[in-house]
């Protein structure tokens, strides 16, 4: 018995690297998978049908279930067909993993509009496209254990030089995840994210060679497997993964300080005088939604 027996997954960016490792492991654990990859160069140019088909064939040779897809995630129409491929071939869809990505690095004052638009289109619009089409089918076919896993990045969570487009797109994916996790609290659709650090085409020129050798894509896969399973009931999680290290990354709200009694006009000088307390993360609390943050602040004001 596999962990994902009977489940059907679509994995974008699955022709190489982390996406391929995810697709192959999911299939080994019993899932039927749609291996999607347009397979372009890192900057988004060119394309090839080979790698997605090769991954699918490796799965089939091992006795798994897979089909290849070269749908372009930036196309609303093609992603609709991608989701329908899973339903047509395997009868349903349970898991969507958004891995597809490109980079076009540049300092902000040198970045072209085309470089910005291309990265936003693949990462952010691509995630909207696949998520939108999957959610339509799930809304019409309630009762499953549906899961979406977005691949985000420390570039967005912490900042990364020469990657303003990439970082912005990845944090856009986090915002999308947060909103959908709140919207679907009453549905059994769980939205989570992986922030990976692994050896890939995207990190080959960034990581020192000794570290590159240690950060195998396979270290990312266990977290994806857990988040994709029916047993996982958490939503809105961001999980850092690197070389066997796993941790939650969270947006937090610190206790801060109440200045005045609600009637006093606060001045910039008041902010300056209390700045060390305001910016301190002492007693910081992870918050899952803006509504939760309102409640937290209200509880402090009412003390």
Secondary structure, DSSP 4 states (H G I P E B T S, - for coil): --TTTT-EEEEET-SSHHHHHHHHHHHHTT-EEEEE-----TTS----SHHHHHHHHHHHHTT-EEEEE---TT-HHHHHHHHHHHHHHHS---EEEE-------B-TTT--HHHHHHHHIIIIIHHHHHHHHHHHHHHHS-SS-EEEEEEE-HHHHH--TTBHHHHHHHHHHHHHHHHHHHHTTTTTEEEEEEEEE-SSTTTTTTS-HHHHHH--THHHHHHHHHHHSSS----S-EEEEETTEEEEE--EE------SSSSSPP-HHHHHHTHHHHH--TT-EE-SSHHHHHHHHHHHHT-
